[in-house]
Amino acid sequence: MVLFLSIEQGHFSKSILQSKDENFDRDGYLQEDKSIMLSMGNESTNIESSQPLDIANFLSSKKFHDFSLRFSSPRKMSEFLENIDNKGLRLLSSLTQISTARLRVVDPALASRALQEDDSISRLEINQPIYQPREPRLSEKMNSSKFVQTVGESLGLDQERLDWGRGVTLAVLDSGVDFSHPSLSHVDHEQISLVQSIESVGRANGHGTAISSIIAGITEDFQGVAPSAKILSIQVLDEQGVGDVFTLAEAIVTAVDKGSEVINLSLGGDTPSSVLHSAIKYASSKGVLMVAASGNDGFRGVSYPARYEEVIGVGALDSDERVAYFSNYGEGIDIVAPGVGILSAWTEDEYTLFDGTSSAAAVVTGALVSEISRSQGVSTSQIKDLILKLTNEIDKPGFDESSGNGALNLNRVIHRNTVDYNDGAVVGYYFPPENLKNLGSSGTVPFTVTVQNQGTSWINSMNLNVEYRGLSKNYFFSNLSPGQTRSEQLFIEVGKGKEGFEIRSSLELYDQVDKNPRNNLRSSKLKLPSR
């Protein structure tokens, strides 16, 4: 048997994830052909069979105190685990559903022999950490002009929604949840902890409590998106907000087997994991929807599991309806949702203003749960498609790496079958990045202003008025189909743009009543970059 060794170091992969080598699969792992894949991270090194490798010495590494083996079938795994103590290994846990066992090396020599002699082992993987996303820095929060908003306000919901979520179970895989909090005391729930070193309720549960309140909380001041949903809380993060991929995989499998229809994953890690992806594929095969935070680092590189195709990766919008500066972007972003200044529960009857892609993911989870409860006979995959299709454009029309399909618009989903639901909207302003490079001290810079039909019927005609730097321009649009956008190009003088300027756009429909006039006006303060 040829033994391949893959050594992982650092953060996001540069070589393995982008490799075009035919020996690698789409997730950056070596394809399996009766070889054991030793996965420890991102940078891979192949050890050819002709090269001597002291496997026993390698397995004595502290990293192998916690690793997993994937087998060709549950039966093969069961056979291998028989008399496991005689193989120099200790069984920590196993998942029959994905033919994977979590183990620890006790005797490197015996373990080396056992691993090389068993042809049913397809992959060995070091158990990688996963984290609660870091909190955005204060300077990043200050980019938003409004700090306090309930989730209902952030989505423009004014409907009575006490029954939203009824009959639907969702799983929150996080730091645990304090269901004694006044905003969550009404929630039908079940709690499971897969973390042994943490009390079931305490200050460390604040993150999971906040997530749950955004989805299903009720107080005199706010309501979650789906207050009648049942929550299955599975604790996977410790006091420091740290967990591991096997525990997360185990929680996903548990959530699926307990009947969850949606799983919220407001956490992530830097590296791909075969174990985690197998659990995600298992959930997807059962029709379970998964929603995950993209990360709060503000750089290109979406966290796992949000980056996986089967998972809805969520970025954050600030309260000015722009992509938040801290929101990670790139491959894996499917949608953006409100994620700044969201009023939510914390521990010990406290409340907090919750910022981050974690809260944005919870908003999307709540939207999915609420729509599942209202749409009897519609599959979860169809509801996912509706949520991703009926979005609002953000700045630049079309799919992009910062906002994916666009911004969540639950009202568009709710009113999709409503006749004559008219809604014209000012989307925003877009400056092509290539035009902002090497700006001189004079000349002009082009930018676009975009409008969108966010209703369910055709808009016959409407007028857009744009005012900036003492100018007032009017644009007439006609015959916009539902979801369609139109853009107009404007120019700003470089010198004045660098000083900063205010731009105000207003939209008016002719001979039709706009059912959502709140998005007809947009006023923004913009500033071109200086050298």
N, C-alpha and C positions, 0 to 999 in steps of 0.2 A: 504494500500500500504506500502510495506517495503521501507524504505529510506536508501540507502547506502551512506556512507560518505567516500570519498577518499581524504586524505590530502597530498599534494605534497610539498616537501622541497628539497633544494639543487640542485645538478646537475643531471648527468645521474643516472637512476634508477638502483639499485642493486637487489632489491627484485621483484619489479613489472614486470620488463622486462624479468626477467629470471624465473618467477614463472611457475611452472608446475601444479598449482592448476587448476582443471577443471572448476572453476568458472571464470577464466580469459581467454580472447581471445588472439590471437597471438600478439596483440599490447600492451598487459598489462592492458587492460581495463576489468572491470567486464562485463560478458555477460549480455545481456539485456533480462529480462523476466518480463516485466511490473514493473520494478523498475527504479527509477531515479538514475543515476550515477552522483554523485557530484565529478567532476574531478578538482583537484587543483595542481597536480604535480605527484611526483613519489612514495612516501611512502604511502601505503594505510592502512586505518583502517576501518573496518566494524563496523557500529553501528547497532546492532540487533534491531528489532522492539520492543523488550521488554525493551530496555534501553531508559530512557527519554532523549529527545534531544530538546533543545530550538532552533528550526529552525529559528524563527524570530530573535533571538539574533545573530545566526550564519550568517544570511543574512545581518545583519547590518554591517558586516565587510567591510572595505574599498575595499577588493578584489572584492566584488560584485558590485562595481561601474561599472564594465565592465566584462560581462560574456555572454555566449551563451546558448541557449536551442535548442536541436535537437528534432524534432517531427517525428511521424510515417509517415506523408505524408504532402505534401504542403497544402492540404485542411485543415488538422487538425491544421497546423501552422496558416493559415489564420483565422480560427475560434478562436483560442486562442488570436490572436493579435487584434481582435475586442474589442473595449472598453478597451484597454490595460491600460489606465490611471486609470481605476477603480480597477485594480489588483495590484496597488502599484509598477508598473514597467514603465519604459520609453523605448520605442523602439529606438535603435540607427541605426540599419540596419537589413536587412534580405536577405537571399539567397534562393529563391524558389527552385533552382536546387538541393539543398542538404537539403531542409527542415530545415533550421537553422536560428535562429534569434539572433541578438546581442542586449542585454538589460542592463539596469541599475536598481538597486533597489532604489525605492523612499520611499516606506513604507514597512518595513520588515514584519510587521504583515499581511498586505493584500497580499504581495508577497508570504509569506509562505503558506497561505490558498490556493491561486491560483495554486501554484505548486503541492500541495498535492492532490488537487481535480481533476486535469486533467490527465487522464490515457494515453494521447497521447504523453506526454513528455518522451523521452527515455534517455536523458542525459543532465546534466547541467555541463558546463565547464568554468572555469575561463579563461579569455583571456590572454594567455601566451605571453611573449616577444620573438621576433626573432631579430637577430643581423647581421650586416655586419661582416664577419670574421675579427679577429684581424690581424694586419700586422705582419708578421714574424719578430723576432728580428734580429738585424744585425749579431750577431754571427751565427745564423742559415743560413743566406744568404751566409756567407763567406765559407760555406762548398762546394760551387760551384766554379769551376775554371773560368767560363765564365759568364759575367753578362749581356751583351747586345746582344739580338737576336730578330729578328722579328719573328712573328708567322709563316711566311713562312719558314724561316730558321730552326726554331725549329722542324718543321714537314718534312723538307727535300723536300719542294715543289718548283719546278722550272717551273711548267706549267703556261701558261697564264690563269688567272682565273677571269678576269673582269666580266664575265657573270655568275660566280658561285653564286647560291642563287636566280637567277632570277625567279620570280613567287612564291616565298615562303615567308610567313609572319612568323616571329619569335617574341616572346615576351620577353622583358628584364624586370624582376620584381626586382627593385633595388632602388637606390637613385634618379632616374631620369637621363635624358641624356641631355647634351648640344649639340644639333644638329647644333649649329652655329660654332662648332669647324671645322677647315679646313678639317680634316680627315673624317668628317661625314656630311658635307654640301651637299653632293650629294645624301644622303640616303633618299629614300622614307620612310616617317615615320608618326606615329600618337603618340600623347602624352596624357596621362591621369594621374592625380595625385589623389591618395586616401588619401593623407596626407595633412591636412589643415594648418599645422603650418609652412610650408616651401615654399619658393619661387620656382617657376617652374624651374628657371635656376640660378645657383650659384655655389660656391665652393663646397657646400655639394653634388653636382651632380658628383664629380670627379670619384667616384667608378663606377657608372653606365655608365659614358662616356667611361671609360677605357674598361669596358666589351664590350660595343657596338663597339668600334674601333677594338678590337681583332677579332670580328665576321665579321664586314663589313666596316672597315675603309679603306681609300685610301689616301696616300700621295706620294710624290716623293721617300720617303725612305722605305715605306712598304705598303703592302696590307693586309687586313684582309682575313679570310678564305673564306668568301662568300660576296664579295663587292656589289652584286646586290640584296641582300635580302631586304625586307621591314621590318622595326623594329617598333613594338608596344611597346613603353616605358610606363610602369605603375609604378608610384612612390609609394613605400610602406615603405620606410625608411625615418626617419627624419634627422635633421641636425647632430645628433650624431650617425647616422647609426643604429637606433633602430626602430623597428616596432612591430607588433603584429600578432598573427596567424590568427585572423578573417580577418584582412585587407589583409593578404597574400592569404587566401582562396578566398576572394572576387576578388582579382586580377587574380587568376588562373581561376576562373569561367568566368570572363570578357574576359580574353585572349582567352579562348576556344570559347566563343560565338562570338568573333570578328574574328574567322577564323585562329588563330595562329596554326601552325603545330608543332612548337617546343617552349618550354618555358625554359628560363635560370633563375636559382635560385641560384645566388652566395651569399647566406645568409643562416642562420640557427639558430636553437635553441637547447637547451639541452633536452627538454621533448617532448614526443609524444602528439599529439593533435587529437582528434576525428574530430574536425571541419576541420582542415587542411587535414587530411587523406581522409575525405569525398570529399573534392574539388579535391584532387589528383586522387581519383578513378573516379570521374566525368570526368576529363580530359582524363584519360586512356581509359575510355569507348568510348570516341570520337576519339580514335586513335592519340591523341596528345602526343608527346614525351616530357619528362621533364628531365632536367639535373641540378644537384645541387652539390655545393661544400661540401667536407667532413669536412672541418674545419682546422684551422691552429694552433692547440694547441699541436700537436706532441704526442698525447696520444691515447690509445685505446678508441674508442667511437666516432662513426661517427655522425655528427649533423643530426637533422631532418630539412628539409624533405629528405635529401640524403639517410637516412637509410631505407626509405620505399621501398618496393619491386618494386613498379611501377615506381620509379625514378631511373635514372642513376646516381649513386654516384661516384664522381670524386675526386681522389687524385692527388697530384702534383709531377712531375718529376723535378729534377734540370737539369741544362744544361750539366751535365755529364751523363744524362740518368739513374740516380738512383732516387729512391723514396726520395723526399725531407724530411729532418729531421722534418720539422714542419707539415707534412701532417698527419692528423688523419687517423687511420686505424681500421680495425675490420669489423664486419658485416655491410654490406651496400656498401662497396667499390666494384665497378664494373669494373673500368678502371682507368688508370692514364694517364696524359697528361702534356706537358710542362707547368711549373708554376713558373719559376724563371728567372728574368731579361728580361721579355717580354716587348718590346718597345710598348707603347700604349699612347693613347690620355689622357689628363686630362682636366682641365677647363682653360678658358681664353687663348686659343691657346697654352697651355702648353702640354708637353709630359712627361711621367714618365717611369721608369722601374718598371713594375708591377710584384710583387711576390705574390704567394699564390694559394690556391685551387680555389679561385674565378676566376683567370685568366685561370687555367686549365679547369674549367668547361666551360668557354667561348670558349676555343679551341675546346672542344668536341661538343658544340652547333654548332659552325661554321662548323665543319666536317659533322654533321648530316644535316644541312641546305643545304650545298653544294651538298651532295649526293642525297638528295630529289630532288633538281633542275635538276640533271643530269639523274636521274633514273625514267623516266616516266613509269607508270604502276606497279611500285614496291611499296608495302605498307610501311607505316612508321615503322611498327613493324618488317618487313623484313630488312629494312635498319638498325634499331637498332641492330638486330641480327648480321648483317654483320660487323658493327663497333666493336661489342664486340667479335666476333669470329676471325676476321682477325687482331689480335693484335701481338705486339712483346713481347716475353718473357722478364722478368726482373729478372736477377740474378738466381733465383730458378725457374725451369720449372714447369708449372702447376698453377692452381688457388691458390691464397694465399690472406691473409687478408690485406696485404700492398698494393698490386697492382691489386687485383681482377683478371680479365681475362688477364691483361697485359697492355702494353703501346699502346696508339693510333697510328695506322699506316695508315694514309689516302691513301698513295700510294698503299698499298696492296688492299685496297677497290677499288680504281680507276682502278687498273690493274687486277682485279680478273678474267676478261674474256679475258685478253691479252694472246695470245699463245706465249710460249717460253719467258716469262718474268722471267729471272733468277736472283735471289738475295740471296746470302749466307751472313750471318751476324754473328759477334761475339756478343753474348748476354751479357755476363758479368761473374762475379765471385761470388761464393756463399760459405760462411762459415757457416755450421750448428751451430746454437746457442748453442746446448748442448756441442759442442766441444770447445767453448770459455769460458765455466764456469770453474773457479778454475784452470786457466792455471798455470803450474809450471814454473820453470826457464829453463827447458831443455825438450828435446823430440821434437816431430813434431806434426803439426796440419794439417789435411786434408782439402782441399777445391776443388771445381769443377769449371771448365771453360766450358761454354756451347755455342754451335753454333746452328743456326736455319736456315731453309730454309724459307725465307720470300718472295719467289716468287710464281709463279703460275704453274710452271712445276717442274718435278723431277730434282734434282741435281744428276748427275751421279757419280761424284767424286770430292773431294776437300781436301786440306791439311791445317791443322791448325798448326802454329808455335807459341810457347809460350816461352818467355824469361823472366827470373827473377833470381836475385841473382847469376848471372854468369852462369846460366843453360840455355840451349836451347833444347826444346823438340818439336818433330813433331808428329802429329796425322793424320791419313788418314781416311776419312769418304767416304762412298759410298751409293748411293741409298737412298737419303732423299726425302720423299714426301713433297708437299707444307705444310708449317706450322710445320713440324716435327723438333724436337730438338735432339741433341746428346751431351752428357757430358763426360768429362774425369776428373779423380781425380788426383790432385797433392798434394804435401806436402811442408810445410814451417817450418823451425826450429823455435821453440818458441822464443828463444832469438833474432834471427834476425828479426822475425816478429814483435816483440814489438818495435824494433828500427825503423820500417817502411821500406817498400821496394817498388820498382817500378816493375810493371809487364806489359809486352807488348805482345799483341796477334795479329796475322795477319792471314788472311784467303785467300786462292787462289783456284779458280775453275779451273778444267782441262777440256779443250775442250769445254767450254761453256763461253759465254761472260756475265759477271756480270753487270746487268743494273744499279746497285746502289752500286758502290764500296766504298762509303763513310762509310758504316757500316762494312767494312772488316777489319778495324784496330781499336784496342782499347788499350789505354795506361792509366794506373791508378796507383795512389800512395795509398798503403794500409798500415794499421798499426793495429796490434793485440792489444786488450785492455790490460792495465796493472791493477794490483790490486789496 
